[in-house]
Every structure is written in C-alpha cells, then in structure tokens.
Amino acid sequence: MAGCSEHVVFQEDAQVPGGSWSRSWKPQFAFEITDTVSERDIYLDIRHTGEYRFSNIYIFATLEGPGGHSFTDTVECTLADPIGRWYGKGTGFIFSDRFQAHVLYRMNNRFPRSGRYVFILEQAMRTDDLDGVIDVGISVEEARKRR
C-alpha cells in the first residue's frame, strides 16, 4: 500500500475462492479503531473479470463493533454503465473495479467507540454463485474534504 494513499486507515481484500462468489462465503475484515473523533469514509472494493454477467451487485454489509453492537445494510453497487461498459479500470479480461473507482459506502462516518470492528460481506444477488468476482474488500480512509 505504500504510495497508494497516506489517508488510508485500513484496507484489506479477500480472494474469492475459485473466482465465483458463493452465497455461503462471507469474508470478514477486522481492524482496530482508537480515534473516535475523526470522520472516516468507508468503501466497498471489488475486482471482477469481464465474464461477470451483471451490471451491478447487491451486498449485505454487516459492521460489528465493540460491545456487541452491529448493524447490516443492503448496498447496491453499479459496476457498468447502461450500455454495458465497465466503470472499473483494467487491462485484458481482468478489471480492477472499486465500484466506480472506489464507491462510497458510508461518508463522514465516526466510529463511536474505540476497539475492534469487523465488517462481514455477503453477496445478496438472486443467484447462489457469482462467477467472475475475483476479490472483495473494505477500505476505511480519512474523510475527504468536500464542497
């Protein structure tokens, strides 16, 4: 991650077994938060091949925090424009797609307690296996200044 961004608080990806995201595979990403004052932007990251057959993906994103607090969101991530061109950048048949180059899941989020947080991602499409998804992940970054 050196050189990528000095504003990254946490970033981790998990390789999808066999390049097909099964409904039963639910990767978890654990990280520590000590700063409860600063605002953070949270992104869902994905890489897929050109063989992914949908223009979007629905994900159940669960955040578990210290003290047993948790909540789950359903997130729709658009991966292609209306005529089927992928939003992500890539070469050949593999597109490095961070949901429209890093789609924002939560903006200006504050973590209310210091301690261990865990994100759990689950694909929420109407099919059991999503061929062409090769890895998924979470990025937590310092909130960007927006006008």
C-alpha positions in Angstrom: 0.0 0.0 0.0 3.0 2.3 0.1 2.4 5.2 -2.2 -1.3 4.4 -2.7 -2.7 6.8 -0.2 -1.4 8.2 3.0 -5.0 8.7 4.1 -5.9 5.0 4.3 -6.7 3.9 7.8 -7.4 0.3 6.9 -7.6 -1.7 3.6 -7.9 -5.4 3.1 -9.1 -7.6 0.3 -10.0 -11.3 0.3 -9.6 -13.5 -2.7 -12.9 -15.2 -3.8 -12.4 -19.0 -3.8 -12.4 -20.2 -7.4 -13.4 -16.8 -8.8 -17.1 -17.4 -8.0 -18.7 -15.7 -5.0 -20.9 -18.3 -3.4 -23.7 -17.1 -1.1 -22.1 -19.2 1.7 -18.8 -17.4 1.5 -18.8 -14.4 3.8 -15.4 -12.7 4.2 -14.6 -10.8 7.4 -12.3 -7.9 7.8 -11.2 -6.9 11.3 -9.5 -3.7 12.3 -8.9 -1.6 15.4 -10.2 2.0 15.9 -8.6 4.2 18.5 -9.7 7.7 17.1 -13.4 8.2 17.8 -13.4 11.9 16.8 -12.1 11.9 13.2 -14.5 11.3 10.3 -13.9 8.3 8.0 -15.1 7.3 4.6 -15.8 3.6 4.0 -15.6 2.0 0.6 -16.6 -1.5 -0.6 -13.9 -2.8 -3.1 -14.4 -5.4 -5.8 -12.4 -6.9 -8.6 -14.1 -8.9 -11.3 -13.5 -10.3 -14.7 -15.3 -9.3 -17.9 -17.2 -12.6 -17.5 -19.2 -11.2 -14.6 -22.7 -11.3 -16.1 -24.5 -8.5 -14.3 -24.1 -4.7 -14.4 -24.4 -4.4 -10.6 -24.1 -6.3 -7.4 -26.1 -6.3 -4.2 -24.1 -6.8 -1.0 -25.2 -7.3 2.6 -22.6 -5.3 4.6 -22.6 -6.0 8.4 -20.5 -4.0 10.8 -19.9 -5.4 14.2 -18.4 -3.1 16.8 -17.1 -3.2 20.4 -19.7 -4.2 23.0 -21.6 -6.5 20.6 -23.3 -3.7 18.6 -23.9 -4.5 15.0 -26.0 -3.4 12.0 -26.5 -4.6 8.5 -27.1 -2.6 5.3 -28.1 -3.7 1.8 -25.9 -2.0 -0.7 -26.3 -1.8 -4.5 -23.1 -1.3 -6.3 -23.3 -0.4 -10.0 -20.4 -1.9 -12.0 -21.3 -0.9 -15.6 -23.0 1.9 -17.4 -26.4 1.4 -19.2 -24.7 0.1 -22.4 -22.5 -2.4 -20.5 -19.1 -0.6 -20.3 -17.4 -1.4 -17.0 -16.7 1.5 -14.7 -13.5 0.0 -13.3 -10.1 0.3 -14.8 -8.2 -2.7 -16.1 -6.3 -4.4 -18.8 -7.2 -7.5 -20.8 -10.0 -9.5 -19.3 -9.5 -8.5 -15.7 -11.0 -5.2 -14.5 -9.8 -3.7 -11.2 -13.1 -2.3 -10.1 -13.6 -0.5 -6.9 -17.3 0.1 -7.5 -17.0 3.0 -9.9 -13.4 3.6 -8.9 -14.0 3.4 -5.1 -17.7 3.6 -4.5 -18.5 5.3 -1.2 -20.5 3.1 1.2 -20.5 5.5 4.2 -19.4 9.1 4.1 -18.1 11.1 7.1 -18.6 8.1 9.4 -17.4 8.3 13.0 -16.7 5.1 14.9 -18.4 5.7 18.3 -16.2 3.5 20.4 -12.5 2.6 20.3 -11.8 -1.1 19.9 -12.2 -3.9 17.4 -14.6 -3.6 14.4 -15.4 -6.4 11.9 -17.0 -6.0 8.5 -18.7 -9.0 7.1 -19.7 -9.0 3.4 -22.3 -11.3 1.8 -23.4 -11.3 -1.8 -27.1 -10.7 -2.0 -27.9 -11.4 -5.6 -30.7 -13.8 -6.7 -28.2 -16.4 -7.7 -26.1 -18.6 -5.4 -22.8 -18.2 -7.2 -21.4 -15.1 -8.9 -18.9 -16.2 -11.5 -16.3 -13.6 -12.4 -15.9 -12.0 -9.0 -12.2 -12.5 -8.0 -11.8 -10.5 -4.8 -13.7 -8.2 -2.5 -12.7 -5.9 0.3 -13.1 -2.9 2.6 -11.3 0.4 2.6 -11.5 2.9 5.5 -10.0 6.3 4.8 -9.7 9.7 6.3 -12.8 11.6 5.2 -12.2 13.8 2.1 -12.9 17.5 2.2 -16.0 18.1 0.0 -17.5 21.3 -1.2 
